[in-house]
């Protein structure tokens, strides 16, 4: 069920009021909020550390994390992102829409369906990718050797 944009606006307003009541605005710089977002996302990721996918039985400590903890961390990540966007003047819906359009161009269905290859249109084959990587490495090594030798003269 889609969330109406005004729900996010209401949440952003409540979040701003929450921070203002505590005089936290002085700490809410884009840098600090980006760090906060990273930390909160890491806390979400930590819940899945050493867990296994699929059906159990699982050895102790490797089953799925408690849903309540996952929801709590997702809430933290979302609030940090909302706060970051608010302080940075970024419209989240607009940014997400633009990014989704760019991803559609980068990962066309014809090249991406069922594939985990990053930027599938970048290389036409594994052989081409390997040859390109080898040529780049060789060119860098040659440039480094030439620079080193020229400096010795």
C-alpha angles and dihedrals in degrees: 000000000000118000113232112240091238089065089061090045090053091049091049090051092049090048091051090049091048092053093043093052088057095041089239094139089092088065097041101093120147089252095051093045092048088053090047091051091051092048093048092047088051090052088054091049091048090063088065097045111126093001123132129226123230134035122330163243090137129188111250112290096013100089124100117294119254110279092227091059092047091051090049093052093043087054090051092049092048094048091048091050092048090049093047092050092047094050092042094048094241121148102221095202092050093045092048093047092050091047093049090052091049091049089052089057094044095046109035114188091240091062102028109042109122093354130117092194111130112236094357095193093056095082128027095209144357090255091055091047092050093047092049093049091048092048091049092049091047092049092050092048091049092048091050093048092048092049091048093048093046090053091056094060 
